[in-house]
Amino acid sequence: MGSEHSEHSEAHGAHSSDTALRVNGKPHTLTVDHRRTLLDLLREDLGLTGAKKGCDHGQCGACTVLVDGRRVNACLLLAVTLDGCEVTTVEGLAGDGEAPHPLQRAFTERDAFQCGYCTPGQICSALGALAEAAAGHPSHVTDPAVPSGGPMALSREEIRERLSGNLCRCGAYPRIVDAVEDVIP
């Protein structure tokens, strides 16, 4: 075992590992520094600049992407911990050359953005929130009498609560809620 570890360390450096990810449906195998965040990998190594570096502390949501369908703050995740995962960024929602995702269209139609900086994170977070509600995950404001496990109804209050981890410095919150309401199945 000692020789295998030293060979790996020499080939990749003591602080990096080969990491395989599917990003927006495309496979990538990269040698990644163990300290590199998913956000930096996406932006700097793969050129996917939709997710933004807002606070770099997981407090603003500008970096929100989906990992295996769940929303995450990419600034807080070390990329090497995601070996084998599927990552979806705002750039991957529409697919190659296809029409915008329905939520992207709703954001445009409802004018749910102003400067647009937080919009990619808002959209990815909204998709994650819709999936969580469909899977029956309650939020802080869900009535305790509502049985969990089945799809949750999304009122405006529920949408606001579920997206409360994503800040919009321009204050487009009412329009963001409108856009999410437009795509609720």
Beta strands, then each sheet from edge to edge (+ up, - down):
strand 1: 16-23
strand 2: 26-33
strand 3: 64-67
strand 4: 70-73
strand 5: 86-88
sheet 1: 2+ 1- 5- 3+ 4-
end
